[in-house]
C-alpha cells in the first residue's frame, strides 16, 4: 500500500479507536511513559498541524517549520491535553481532515520540494504521508485501547521495522540490533528513543 493509503487507513483506525473511548477513558495512562490518552490525542492533532506547515512550505517555497522551537511541541501537547474531552476530540478530527485536504491540494510538482523535519532531516515532501502514517498507526497502539502491532498490516509493520532500524543504525546501534534481529543473541539491545 502507498504511504498515503496507510495514512488514510491509519487515521480512520485512530479516530475509530478514539470514538470507542469514553471521556473518562481519555485520562488513563498509555504505552508511553508519562502520557495519558489525552496527551496522545493532543500530539496526533499537533502532528497534523505541523505536517500541514511542511505542506505549505512545499507548496509556496516559504520556509514553514514543523515547530517554532524545541519546546513548542511539548508545550502544545500539555496545553491541549487539558482541554475538555469534546474539544480535544473535535480538534484531532478537524486537523486530520485539513491535513488530508492539504495533501490532496498539493500540486504534483511540489511533492519533490525539500522541507526539514522536526529532527532536522531535509527530505522531499513525498516523505510527509509516511511521516503521518507512522504517527497515526503507532499512536493508535499507544492508546492502549485494544489495538496492538499484531493488528497492523504486515507490510506496514515491515516498513516500521525498516524505518526504526535505519534510525537506530544512524544513532550507532546497528551492531547490537543486527545481532539481536539475526537471532545471535536472545537479549534485545538497549536502544535510544525511536524519534
matplotlib code that plots the C-alpha trace (Angstrom):
import matplotlib.pyplot as plt

x = [0.0, 1.2, 2.1, -0.9, -3.1, -1.6, -2.1, -5.8, -6.4, -4.3, -6.2, -9.5, -8.4, -7.0, -10.3, -12.4, -10.3, -10.8, -14.5, -14.6, -13.2, -15.4, -14.4, -13.2, -11.1, -9.1, -7.4, -6.0, -2.3, -0.9, 2.1, 4.1, 5.6, 4.1, 1.4, -2.3, -4.5, -5.3, -1.6, -1.5, -4.6, -3.2, 0.1, -1.7, -3.6, -0.4, 1.4, -1.2, -0.9, 2.9, 2.8, 0.4, 3.1, 5.5, 3.0, 2.6, 6.4, 6.4, 3.6, 4.9, 8.6, 8.4, 10.1, 7.5, 9.0, 7.0, 7.6, 9.0, 11.4, 12.2, 9.8, 6.8, 5.7, 5.9, 4.1, 1.3, 0.7, 0.5, -1.9, -4.1, -4.3, -6.1, -8.9, -12.4, -12.7, -15.2, -13.0, -9.9, -11.9, -13.1, -9.6, -8.0, -10.8, -10.6, -6.9, -6.9, -9.4, -7.5, -4.2, -5.9, -7.3, -3.9, -2.2, -4.9, -4.4, -0.6, 0.4, 2.2, 5.4, 5.6, 5.9, 9.6, 10.3, 12.6, 11.4, 13.0, 11.6, 11.4, 14.6, 16.4, 16.4, 16.0, 13.5, 11.3, 7.6, 6.9, 8.0, 5.1, 2.5, 4.8, 5.6, 1.9, 1.2, 3.8, 2.2, -1.4, -0.7, 1.9, -0.1, -3.2, -1.3, 0.0, -3.6, -3.6, -7.2, -7.1, -5.1, -1.7, 1.1, -0.3, -3.4, -1.4, -0.9, 2.2, 3.6, 3.2, 4.9, 7.8, 8.1, 8.1, 10.8, 12.9, 12.4, 13.2, 16.2, 17.6, 17.2, 18.8, 21.7, 22.2, 22.5, 25.2, 23.1, 23.4, 25.7, 23.6, 20.4, 21.7, 23.0, 19.5, 17.5, 19.6, 19.0, 22.6, 21.6, 18.3, 18.5, 17.2, 19.7, 19.1, 18.0, 17.6, 14.2, 12.9, 12.4]
y = [0.0, 3.5, 5.8, 7.9, 4.8, 3.9, 7.4, 7.3, 3.8, 4.6, 7.9, 6.0, 3.4, 6.1, 8.0, 4.9, 3.8, 7.2, 7.0, 3.8, 5.5, 7.4, 10.9, 9.4, 6.8, 9.7, 10.3, 6.7, 6.0, 4.8, 2.8, 6.0, 6.8, 9.9, 10.4, 9.9, 9.2, 12.9, 13.6, 11.1, 12.7, 16.2, 15.0, 13.5, 16.7, 18.8, 16.5, 17.0, 20.8, 20.5, 18.5, 21.0, 23.6, 21.4, 21.1, 24.8, 25.1, 22.7, 24.5, 28.1, 27.7, 29.9, 28.1, 26.9, 24.7, 22.0, 23.8, 27.2, 25.7, 22.6, 23.4, 24.3, 20.7, 19.7, 22.9, 22.4, 18.8, 19.8, 22.7, 20.8, 17.7, 19.8, 20.8, 19.4, 15.9, 17.0, 19.9, 17.6, 15.1, 17.8, 19.2, 15.9, 15.1, 18.5, 18.6, 15.1, 16.3, 19.5, 17.6, 15.2, 18.2, 19.8, 16.6, 16.4, 20.0, 19.9, 20.3, 17.3, 19.2, 20.4, 16.9, 17.0, 20.3, 20.0, 20.5, 20.0, 17.6, 18.2, 16.1, 18.4, 16.0, 17.6, 15.4, 15.8, 16.5, 13.0, 11.9, 13.6, 10.9, 8.3, 10.6, 10.9, 7.2, 6.3, 8.7, 7.5, 3.8, 3.7, 6.1, 4.0, 1.2, 3.7, 4.5, 1.0, 0.6, -2.9, -2.3, -3.9, -4.1, -7.6, -5.8, -3.6, -4.7, -6.8, -4.5, -1.5, -3.4, -4.3, -0.6, 0.5, -2.0, -0.9, 2.8, 2.2, 0.1, 2.8, 5.4, 3.2, 2.4, 6.1, 6.5, 3.9, 0.9, -1.1, -3.9, -4.8, -4.5, -6.7, -9.3, -9.5, -9.4, -12.2, -14.4, -14.3, -13.1, -13.7, -10.3, -7.2, -4.3, -1.2, 1.3, 5.1, 6.6, 6.0, 9.6]
z = [0.0, -0.6, 2.3, 1.6, 1.7, 5.0, 6.3, 5.4, 6.9, 10.0, 10.5, 10.3, 12.8, 15.2, 15.1, 15.4, 18.4, 20.0, 19.4, 21.3, 24.4, 26.9, 28.0, 31.3, 29.5, 28.0, 31.3, 31.5, 31.0, 27.7, 26.5, 26.6, 30.0, 31.5, 28.8, 29.2, 26.2, 26.3, 25.6, 22.7, 21.1, 21.6, 20.0, 17.0, 16.5, 16.8, 14.4, 11.7, 12.1, 12.0, 8.8, 7.3, 7.8, 5.8, 3.1, 3.0, 2.7, -0.2, -1.9, -1.5, -1.1, 2.0, 5.0, 7.5, 10.1, 11.9, 15.2, 16.0, 18.5, 20.5, 23.3, 21.2, 20.6, 24.3, 25.4, 22.9, 24.0, 27.6, 26.9, 24.5, 26.7, 29.3, 27.0, 27.6, 26.0, 23.4, 22.3, 22.1, 20.0, 17.6, 17.2, 16.2, 13.8, 12.2, 11.8, 10.3, 7.7, 7.0, 6.6, 4.1, 2.1, 2.1, 0.8, -1.9, -2.9, -3.2, -6.8, -8.3, -8.9, -5.3, -3.8, -4.8, -2.9, 0.1, 3.7, 7.0, 9.6, 13.4, 13.7, 11.3, 8.3, 4.8, 2.9, -0.2, 0.6, -0.6, 2.9, 4.6, 4.0, 5.5, 8.4, 9.1, 8.6, 11.3, 13.7, 13.4, 13.4, 16.2, 18.4, 17.9, 19.5, 22.2, 23.2, 24.8, 23.8, 22.3, 19.1, 19.0, 16.4, 15.6, 14.3, 11.9, 8.2, 7.8, 5.1, 7.4, 10.3, 7.9, 6.9, 10.5, 11.4, 8.5, 9.4, 13.1, 12.3, 10.0, 12.7, 15.3, 12.9, 12.4, 16.2, 16.4, 17.4, 14.1, 15.5, 18.6, 16.7, 13.9, 16.4, 18.0, 14.8, 13.3, 16.4, 17.5, 21.0, 22.8, 24.5, 22.9, 22.9, 24.9, 22.2, 22.2, 21.5, 18.0, 17.1]

ax = plt.figure().add_subplot(projection="3d")
ax.plot(x, y, z, "-o")
ax.set_aspect("equal")
plt.show()
